[in-house]
Amino acid sequence: MDRGVVASNPVQKVENLKTVRKKFRRELAAYEAEALLDSAPEPWRTFWHFLLSTGVRSGEFLNIRFEDLDVKNKTVRIVERDGFKPKTSAGVRTIPLKAPLVEAIMRLPKGGTLLFYKADGPL
């Protein structure tokens, strides 16, 4: 280094840091959730009620079967099966449900083994 002049860039060999972009997510306000449920026709009302009440991930939701629903104990199990694996080991769990949601689920049309199903196929 002569008179403050550097012969080469000392950080040239440093690798760039990877940047992580986080998706912005926010939960619905109570009035927004209520408006959604009030305006949605069945089976969508029960679909949204379930998602808002349980917080399950979309992949978990789409893999829930009737055998995972325990009506007596008002719970639903998230399990690993048929190529579906929850995102983390903590993803295998039992989730409590409120009685009105269980009753609404039981009124849904049954079209197969999946819990949420509509006449022309799965939701």
Solvent accessible surface area in square Angstrom, and as a share of the most:
residue,aa,sasa,rsa
1,M,186,0.83
2,D,99,0.51
3,R,222,0.81
4,G,61,0.58
5,V,104,0.60
6,V,86,0.50
7,A,111,0.86
8,S,78,0.50
9,N,83,0.43
10,P,110,0.69
11,V,97,0.56
12,Q,139,0.62
13,K,193,0.82
14,V,102,0.59
15,E,150,0.67
16,N,146,0.75
17,L,164,0.81
18,K,190,0.80
19,T,120,0.70
20,V,125,0.72
21,R,225,0.82
22,K,180,0.76
23,K,160,0.68
24,F,177,0.74
25,R,188,0.69
26,R,146,0.53
27,E,155,0.70
28,L,71,0.35
29,A,39,0.30
30,A,88,0.68
31,Y,159,0.60
32,E,43,0.19
33,A,22,0.17
34,E,107,0.48
35,A,59,0.45
36,L,53,0.26
37,L,41,0.20
38,D,101,0.52
39,S,89,0.57
40,A,9,0.07
41,P,88,0.55
42,E,86,0.39
43,P,25,0.16
44,W,90,0.31
45,R,93,0.34
46,T,1,0.01
47,F,27,0.11
48,W,91,0.32
49,H,49,0.22
50,F,0,0.00
51,L,36,0.18
52,L,71,0.35
53,S,63,0.41
54,T,22,0.13
55,G,59,0.57
56,V,11,0.06
57,R,107,0.39
58,S,84,0.54
59,G,31,0.30
60,E,3,0.02
61,F,8,0.03
62,L,94,0.47
63,N,47,0.24
64,I,4,0.02
65,R,59,0.22
66,F,47,0.20
67,E,113,0.51
68,D,2,0.01
69,L,19,0.10
70,D,49,0.26
71,V,71,0.41
72,K,176,0.75
73,N,95,0.49
74,K,81,0.34
75,T,26,0.15
76,V,0,0.00
77,R,101,0.37
78,I,3,0.02
79,V,31,0.18
80,E,100,0.45
81,R,37,0.14
82,D,116,0.60
83,G,90,0.86
84,F,29,0.12
85,K,145,0.62
86,P,5,0.03
87,K,157,0.67
88,T,70,0.41
89,S,109,0.70
90,A,78,0.61
91,G,2,0.02
92,V,77,0.44
93,R,74,0.27
94,T,79,0.46
95,I,17,0.09
96,P,106,0.67
97,L,13,0.07
98,K,154,0.65
99,A,36,0.28
100,P,84,0.53
101,L,1,0.00
102,V,6,0.04
103,E,96,0.43
104,A,12,0.09
105,I,0,0.00
106,M,82,0.37
107,R,177,0.65
108,L,10,0.05
109,P,75,0.47
110,K,104,0.44
111,G,42,0.40
112,G,43,0.41
113,T,92,0.54
114,L,42,0.21
115,L,0,0.00
116,F,10,0.04
117,Y,47,0.18
118,K,59,0.25
119,A,107,0.83
120,D,121,0.63
121,G,10,0.10
122,P,74,0.46
123,L,40,0.20
